[in-house]
Amino acid sequence: MSSEKGYLDMELLRFTTAGSVDDGKSTLIGRLLYDSKTLFNDQLKNIEKISKQRGEDTNLALLMDGLKAEREQGITIDVAYRYFATPVRKFIIADTPGHPQYTRNMVTGASTANLALILIDARKGVVEQTHRHIFIASLLQIPHFVICINKMDLVDFSQEVYETIKNEIKDFVSKLAVKDVYFIPISALLGDNVVDESDNMPWYEGSTLKYILENIHISSDENLIDCRFPVQYVIRPRNDTFHDYRGYAGKIASGIFKPGDSVKVLPSGFTTTITSIENQNKNVDEGFPPMSVVLQLADDLDVSRGDMIVRENNVPAIGQDIDITVCWMNKKKLEPGKKYILRHTTKETKCIVKEIRYKLDINTLHRLEDVHELGLNDIGRIMLRAAQPLFFDSYRRNRSTGSLILIDEQTNETVGAGMIRD
């Protein structure tokens, strides 16, 4: 029982992988799982069996390549998720396709990531897709980057090749809002610097990929300053035992809440006090992101789904005119005047596109301004008018309350992912 509790209490790191086609993402993830001894016996036996049938050595890429055939058949696979754990941490890997037409998939996989793992083929160096992946990851405010320069065995483990690519990436990253970047020369095929240090590259004095993933500091990535609690559900049990009970359930978006805190409910503006915080049917001394909790308040106020509980002296922006950067995910064009359903935290309302300010060329970072539509995988800046006021922060300050999605009213498809600007 204690070991199970230890596993449940372990810190979770979410990371997304991105790279051009055949840069070795599948092999790298396979190597990471294999050398970390986190594969199940049946998985390993299946890989060995298929590899033997093909006349190959154990092909670790087969762990993640199960979706390739489905992609080639035209079946939509957004993101492949893989879960594993070491004695130090739990991990969720979001593996996204490398093709340019799958930009939307990378946005999906990266939206909740703590870390972006970008692969570069040492033989090819920095290509257009490298810039695309780094830019999207920076746009989504992923706090940490690990740049893996792979296939070093195919360039004779050359330090010169590694340094050339590293300097080119550093130059590009300097133009973006990226603060924490690590560079690692690796060979996913042979395992150099993935889990174990490489004997082939004694000139590299940094850490292995596994060490960085296990030890990178992520607890301060959460916004613990701005208290934001979007109400998801109002709990009113219909029985005699709990006839006076009223709780507000939801996931803490940011900040730290404690019993006794003075809070304000939006949009009403009424103030009250938190009397208790429940998590998994137990009272707790404090609630913090990303905990799902039930808050009880001292006063019987009119609070419903889509409302937000905040600190009295720290209130988010409130408004209907929303300035966002959007990644368009649909074949139907985004055009001024079109109407969509907007979902922001737990609130849903209708909105209209007021204007398109510009489209971004994510390879050159130039703004294309006289633009009248956005197509599939385009990224641009637009103005929305919401039918009801939203309670929001900028995405740069708060990823939870600074993000939204747009939904097609007829098909119910998610057509756009938006990041609210400062």
C-alpha positions as CSV (number, residue, x, y, z in Angstrom):
1,M,0.0,0.0,0.0
2,S,2.8,2.4,0.8
3,S,4.5,1.8,-2.5
4,E,1.2,2.6,-4.3
5,K,0.9,5.8,-2.3
6,G,4.4,6.7,-3.2
7,Y,3.7,6.2,-6.9
8,L,0.5,8.3,-6.7
9,D,2.4,11.1,-4.9
10,M,5.2,11.2,-7.5
11,E,5.6,14.3,-9.6
12,L,4.3,14.1,-13.1
13,L,6.3,15.6,-16.1
14,R,4.5,16.0,-19.4
15,F,6.7,16.4,-22.4
16,T,6.1,16.6,-26.1
17,T,8.4,15.3,-28.8
18,A,8.7,17.0,-32.2
19,G,11.1,16.6,-35.2
20,S,11.1,16.2,-38.9
21,V,10.2,12.9,-40.5
22,D,12.8,10.2,-39.8
23,D,14.7,12.3,-37.3
24,G,14.4,9.3,-34.9
25,K,11.7,10.2,-32.5
26,S,10.2,6.7,-32.3
27,T,13.7,5.2,-31.8
28,L,14.5,7.7,-29.1
29,I,11.4,7.1,-27.1
30,G,11.9,3.3,-27.5
31,R,15.5,3.6,-26.3
32,L,14.4,5.8,-23.4
33,L,11.8,3.2,-22.3
34,Y,14.1,0.2,-23.0
35,D,17.2,1.5,-21.2
36,S,15.1,2.8,-18.3
37,K,13.8,-0.7,-17.9
38,T,10.2,0.5,-18.0
39,L,9.0,-1.9,-20.7
40,F,6.7,-4.8,-19.9
41,N,8.0,-8.2,-20.8
42,D,5.2,-8.8,-23.4
43,Q,6.0,-5.5,-25.1
44,L,9.7,-6.4,-25.3
45,K,9.0,-9.9,-26.6
46,N,6.6,-8.5,-29.2
47,I,9.2,-6.0,-30.5
48,E,11.9,-8.8,-30.6
49,K,9.5,-11.1,-32.4
50,I,8.6,-8.5,-35.1
51,S,12.2,-7.4,-35.5
52,K,13.3,-11.0,-36.0
53,Q,10.6,-11.6,-38.6
54,R,12.0,-8.5,-40.5
55,G,15.6,-9.8,-40.1
56,E,16.6,-6.8,-37.9
57,D,18.2,-6.4,-34.5
58,T,15.7,-5.3,-31.8
59,N,14.0,-2.3,-33.4
60,L,12.9,0.0,-30.5
61,A,11.1,2.3,-32.9
62,L,8.3,-0.3,-33.2
63,L,7.1,0.9,-29.8
64,M,5.8,4.1,-31.3
65,D,5.4,3.1,-34.9
66,G,2.1,1.3,-34.5
67,L,0.2,4.4,-35.5
68,K,2.2,5.0,-38.7
69,A,0.2,2.5,-40.8
70,E,-3.0,4.1,-39.6
71,R,-1.8,7.6,-40.5
72,E,-0.8,6.4,-44.0
73,Q,-4.3,4.9,-44.5
74,G,-5.8,8.4,-43.9
75,I,-7.0,7.7,-40.4
76,T,-6.7,10.8,-38.2
77,I,-4.4,10.1,-35.3
78,D,-3.9,13.4,-33.4
79,V,-1.2,12.6,-30.9
80,A,0.2,9.3,-29.7
81,Y,0.6,9.2,-25.9
82,R,2.9,7.0,-24.0
83,Y,3.1,6.7,-20.2
84,F,6.0,5.5,-18.1
85,A,7.6,6.0,-14.7
86,T,11.1,5.8,-13.1
87,P,11.7,5.7,-9.4
88,V,12.0,9.5,-9.5
89,R,9.1,10.7,-11.7
90,K,6.0,9.8,-13.7
91,F,6.0,10.8,-17.4
92,I,3.5,11.4,-20.2
93,I,5.0,11.6,-23.6
94,A,3.0,13.3,-26.4
95,D,4.4,12.1,-29.7
96,T,3.3,14.3,-32.6
97,P,3.7,13.8,-36.4
98,G,6.6,15.5,-38.1
99,H,4.9,16.6,-41.3
100,P,4.2,20.4,-41.7
101,Q,0.5,19.6,-42.3
102,Y,0.3,18.3,-38.7
103,T,1.0,21.6,-37.0
104,R,-2.4,21.4,-35.3
105,N,-1.4,18.1,-33.8
106,M,1.7,19.5,-32.3
107,V,-0.4,22.3,-30.7
108,T,-2.7,19.7,-29.2
109,G,0.2,17.7,-27.8
110,A,2.1,20.7,-26.6
111,S,-0.7,22.7,-24.9
112,T,-0.2,21.0,-21.5
113,A,3.5,20.1,-21.7
114,N,6.1,21.2,-19.2
115,L,8.9,20.4,-21.6
116,A,9.5,20.3,-25.4
117,L,11.9,17.7,-26.7
118,I,13.0,18.7,-30.2
119,L,14.9,16.3,-32.4
120,I,17.4,17.3,-35.1
121,D,19.1,14.9,-37.5
122,A,22.9,15.7,-37.2
123,R,23.4,14.9,-40.9
124,K,20.7,17.4,-42.1
125,G,21.2,20.1,-39.5
126,V,18.6,22.8,-38.9
127,V,15.7,22.6,-41.4
128,E,12.5,24.5,-41.9
129,Q,10.6,22.1,-39.7
130,T,13.0,22.7,-36.8
131,H,12.1,26.4,-36.8
132,R,8.4,25.5,-37.0
133,H,8.5,23.2,-34.0
134,I,10.6,25.5,-31.8
135,F,8.4,28.5,-32.7
136,I,5.1,26.7,-31.9
137,A,6.6,25.4,-28.6
138,S,7.6,28.9,-27.7
139,L,4.2,30.3,-28.7
140,L,2.6,27.8,-26.4
141,Q,4.9,29.0,-23.6
142,I,6.4,25.6,-22.8
143,P,8.8,26.5,-20.0
144,H,11.7,24.0,-20.8
145,F,13.3,22.9,-24.1
146,V,15.6,20.0,-24.7
147,I,17.3,20.0,-28.1
148,C,18.5,16.5,-29.0
149,I,20.9,16.4,-31.9
150,N,20.4,12.8,-33.0
151,K,22.3,10.3,-35.2
152,M,25.7,11.5,-34.0
153,D,27.0,8.0,-34.9
154,L,26.4,8.9,-38.5
155,V,28.7,12.0,-38.4
156,D,31.5,10.2,-36.5
157,F,30.4,11.8,-33.2
158,S,31.8,15.1,-34.5
159,Q,31.9,17.9,-31.9
160,E,32.2,20.4,-34.7
161,V,28.9,19.3,-36.3
162,Y,27.2,19.4,-32.8
163,E,28.5,22.9,-32.1
164,T,27.5,24.3,-35.5
165,I,23.9,23.1,-35.0
166,K,23.8,24.2,-31.4
167,N,24.9,27.8,-32.3
168,E,22.4,28.0,-35.1
169,I,19.6,27.0,-32.8
170,K,20.8,29.5,-30.1
171,D,20.7,32.3,-32.7
172,F,17.1,31.4,-33.6
173,V,15.9,30.9,-30.0
174,S,17.3,34.3,-29.0
175,K,14.5,35.9,-30.9
176,L,11.8,34.0,-29.0
177,A,10.5,34.0,-25.4
178,V,12.5,30.8,-24.5
179,K,14.4,30.9,-21.2
180,D,15.5,27.3,-20.3
181,V,17.2,25.4,-23.1
182,Y,19.4,22.2,-22.9
183,F,21.4,20.7,-25.8
184,I,22.4,17.0,-25.9
185,P,24.3,15.1,-28.6
186,I,22.8,11.6,-28.8
187,S,22.5,8.4,-30.8
188,A,19.0,7.0,-30.1
189,L,19.9,3.9,-32.1
190,L,23.0,3.1,-30.0
191,G,21.8,4.7,-26.7
192,D,24.6,7.4,-26.4
193,N,23.6,10.0,-23.8
194,V,19.9,8.9,-23.7
195,V,20.0,7.0,-20.4
196,D,23.7,6.2,-20.1
197,E,26.6,8.5,-20.7
198,S,28.4,8.1,-24.1
199,D,31.9,6.8,-24.3
200,N,32.0,8.0,-27.9
201,M,31.6,11.7,-27.0
202,P,34.0,12.4,-24.1
203,W,34.0,16.1,-25.2
204,Y,30.3,16.4,-24.0
205,E,30.2,17.3,-20.3
206,G,26.5,17.8,-19.9
207,S,23.8,15.5,-18.6
208,T,22.0,12.6,-20.2
209,L,18.4,13.0,-21.4
210,K,17.0,10.7,-18.7
211,Y,18.9,12.7,-16.0
212,I,17.4,16.0,-17.3
213,L,13.9,14.6,-17.5
214,E,14.1,13.3,-14.0
215,N,15.7,16.3,-12.4
216,I,14.5,19.4,-14.2
217,H,12.6,21.8,-11.8
218,I,9.0,22.1,-12.8
219,S,7.1,22.9,-9.6
220,S,7.6,26.6,-10.1
221,D,6.1,26.4,-13.7
222,E,2.6,26.8,-12.2
223,N,1.3,30.2,-11.6
224,L,0.9,30.3,-7.7
225,I,0.2,34.0,-7.5
226,D,-3.1,34.6,-9.3
227,C,-5.8,32.7,-7.6
228,R,-8.3,31.4,-10.3
229,F,-11.0,28.8,-9.7
230,P,-13.4,28.3,-12.6
231,V,-16.5,26.6,-11.2
232,Q,-17.3,23.4,-13.1
233,Y,-20.2,22.0,-11.1
234,V,-22.4,23.0,-8.2
235,I,-23.0,20.1,-5.7
236,R,-26.4,20.1,-4.0
237,P,-27.1,16.6,-2.6
238,R,-30.8,15.9,-2.5
239,N,-31.1,14.0,0.8
240,D,-31.9,14.9,4.4
241,T,-28.4,14.2,5.6
242,F,-26.8,17.0,3.5
243,H,-29.7,19.2,2.9
244,D,-27.7,22.4,3.8
245,Y,-24.6,21.3,1.8
246,R,-23.5,23.4,-1.2
247,G,-20.1,22.9,-2.7
248,Y,-18.4,24.2,-5.9
249,A,-16.4,21.6,-7.7
250,G,-13.6,22.4,-10.2
251,K,-9.9,22.3,-11.0
252,I,-7.7,25.0,-9.6
253,A,-6.3,26.9,-12.6
254,S,-3.7,28.9,-10.6
255,G,-2.9,30.3,-7.2
256,I,-3.2,28.8,-3.7
257,F,-6.5,28.7,-1.9
258,K,-6.9,28.2,1.9
259,P,-9.9,28.0,4.3
260,G,-10.5,31.4,5.7
261,D,-9.4,33.2,2.5
262,S,-11.5,36.2,1.5
263,V,-12.6,35.6,-2.1
264,K,-14.7,37.3,-4.8
265,V,-17.2,35.5,-7.2
266,L,-17.3,36.7,-10.8
267,P,-19.4,37.9,-12.5
268,S,-21.5,38.9,-9.5
269,G,-18.7,40.6,-7.7
270,F,-20.0,39.4,-4.3
271,T,-17.3,38.7,-1.7
272,T,-17.3,35.8,0.9
273,T,-14.9,33.5,2.7
274,I,-13.8,29.9,2.0
275,T,-15.0,27.7,4.9
276,S,-13.5,24.4,3.6
277,I,-11.6,22.8,0.8
278,E,-12.2,19.1,0.0
279,N,-10.0,16.8,-2.1
280,Q,-10.9,13.2,-2.6
281,N,-13.6,13.5,0.1
282,K,-11.1,14.8,2.7
283,N,-10.7,18.3,4.0
284,V,-7.3,19.8,3.1
285,D,-5.4,22.8,4.4
286,E,-4.8,24.3,1.0
287,G,-5.6,23.8,-2.7
288,F,-3.2,24.5,-5.5
289,P,-2.9,23.7,-9.3
290,P,-3.7,21.2,-10.8
291,M,-5.8,19.9,-7.9
292,S,-9.5,19.1,-8.4
293,V,-11.3,20.3,-5.3
294,V,-14.7,21.3,-3.8
295,L,-14.9,24.7,-2.2
296,Q,-17.5,25.6,0.4
297,L,-18.3,29.3,1.0
298,A,-19.5,31.1,4.1
299,D,-22.4,32.7,2.2
300,D,-25.2,31.3,0.1
301,L,-24.4,33.1,-3.2
302,D,-25.8,32.5,-6.7
303,V,-22.8,30.7,-8.2
304,S,-23.0,28.5,-11.3
305,R,-20.9,26.7,-13.9
306,G,-18.7,29.2,-15.8
307,D,-18.3,31.6,-12.9
308,M,-14.9,32.1,-11.4
309,I,-13.8,32.4,-7.8
310,V,-10.7,34.7,-7.3
311,R,-9.0,36.6,-4.5
312,E,-10.6,39.9,-3.6
313,N,-7.6,42.0,-4.5
314,N,-6.4,40.0,-7.5
315,V,-9.0,40.0,-10.2
316,P,-8.5,38.8,-13.9
317,A,-9.3,41.0,-16.9
318,I,-13.1,41.0,-17.7
319,G,-14.3,41.7,-21.2
320,Q,-16.0,40.6,-24.4
321,D,-13.4,41.9,-26.9
322,I,-10.6,39.3,-26.9
323,D,-7.3,39.7,-28.7
324,I,-5.8,36.3,-29.5
325,T,-3.2,34.4,-31.4
326,V,-4.9,31.5,-33.0
327,C,-3.8,28.2,-34.6
328,W,-6.4,27.3,-37.2
329,M,-7.2,23.5,-37.2
330,N,-9.9,23.2,-39.9
331,K,-10.1,23.0,-43.7
332,K,-12.9,25.5,-43.6
333,K,-11.3,29.0,-43.6
334,L,-11.5,31.4,-40.7
335,E,-12.9,34.7,-42.0
336,P,-14.1,37.9,-40.4
337,G,-17.8,37.8,-39.6
338,K,-17.9,34.1,-39.0
339,K,-19.5,32.8,-35.7
340,Y,-18.3,30.1,-33.4
341,I,-18.8,28.6,-30.0
342,L,-16.1,29.7,-27.6
343,R,-14.9,27.6,-24.7
344,H,-12.8,29.3,-22.0
345,T,-12.0,27.4,-18.8
346,T,-15.5,26.1,-17.8
347,K,-17.5,28.9,-19.6
348,E,-19.1,28.4,-23.0
349,T,-20.5,31.2,-25.1
350,K,-20.9,32.3,-28.7
351,C,-18.5,34.7,-30.5
352,I,-17.9,36.4,-33.8
353,V,-14.6,37.1,-35.6
354,K,-14.2,40.8,-35.8
355,E,-11.0,41.0,-37.7
356,I,-7.8,39.3,-38.8
357,R,-4.9,41.5,-37.9
358,Y,-2.1,39.4,-39.5
359,K,-0.9,35.9,-40.3
360,L,2.5,34.7,-39.1
361,D,5.1,33.1,-41.4
362,I,6.5,30.8,-38.8
363,N,9.6,30.0,-40.7
364,T,10.8,33.7,-41.0
365,L,8.7,35.1,-38.1
366,H,7.4,37.8,-40.4
367,R,3.9,39.2,-40.2
368,L,1.7,39.1,-43.3
369,E,-0.7,41.9,-42.8
370,D,-3.3,42.4,-45.6
371,V,-4.8,38.9,-44.9
372,H,-8.5,38.1,-45.2
373,E,-8.6,34.5,-44.1
374,L,-6.7,31.8,-42.2
375,G,-6.4,28.2,-43.5
376,L,-5.6,24.9,-42.0
377,N,-2.5,25.1,-39.8
378,D,-2.1,28.8,-40.2
379,I,-1.3,30.9,-37.2
380,G,-2.5,34.5,-36.9
381,R,-3.7,37.3,-34.7
382,I,-7.4,37.9,-34.6
383,M,-10.0,39.9,-32.6
384,L,-13.1,38.1,-31.2
385,R,-16.3,39.5,-29.8
386,A,-17.8,37.2,-27.2
387,A,-21.6,37.2,-26.5
388,Q,-20.8,37.2,-22.7
389,P,-17.9,38.6,-20.7
390,L,-14.9,36.3,-20.1
391,F,-12.7,36.3,-17.0
392,F,-9.1,35.9,-18.4
393,D,-5.4,36.6,-18.0
394,S,-2.9,36.8,-20.8
395,Y,-1.6,33.4,-21.9
396,R,2.0,34.6,-21.2
397,R,1.0,35.0,-17.5
398,N,-1.4,32.1,-17.1
399,R,-1.7,29.2,-19.5
400,S,-4.9,28.0,-17.9
401,T,-7.0,31.2,-18.0
402,G,-5.2,32.5,-21.1
403,S,-6.3,29.8,-23.5
404,L,-9.5,29.0,-25.3
405,I,-10.8,26.9,-28.2
406,L,-13.2,27.7,-31.0
407,I,-15.9,25.2,-32.1
408,D,-17.9,24.9,-35.3
409,E,-21.6,25.4,-34.4
410,Q,-22.8,22.9,-37.0
411,T,-20.3,20.1,-36.7
412,N,-19.2,20.5,-33.1
413,E,-15.5,20.2,-34.3
414,T,-12.7,22.0,-32.6
415,V,-11.6,24.4,-35.3
416,G,-9.1,26.7,-33.5
417,A,-6.9,26.9,-30.4
418,G,-6.4,30.5,-29.1
419,M,-3.9,32.1,-26.8
420,I,-5.0,35.4,-25.3
421,R,-2.5,38.2,-25.8
422,D,-1.3,40.7,-23.2
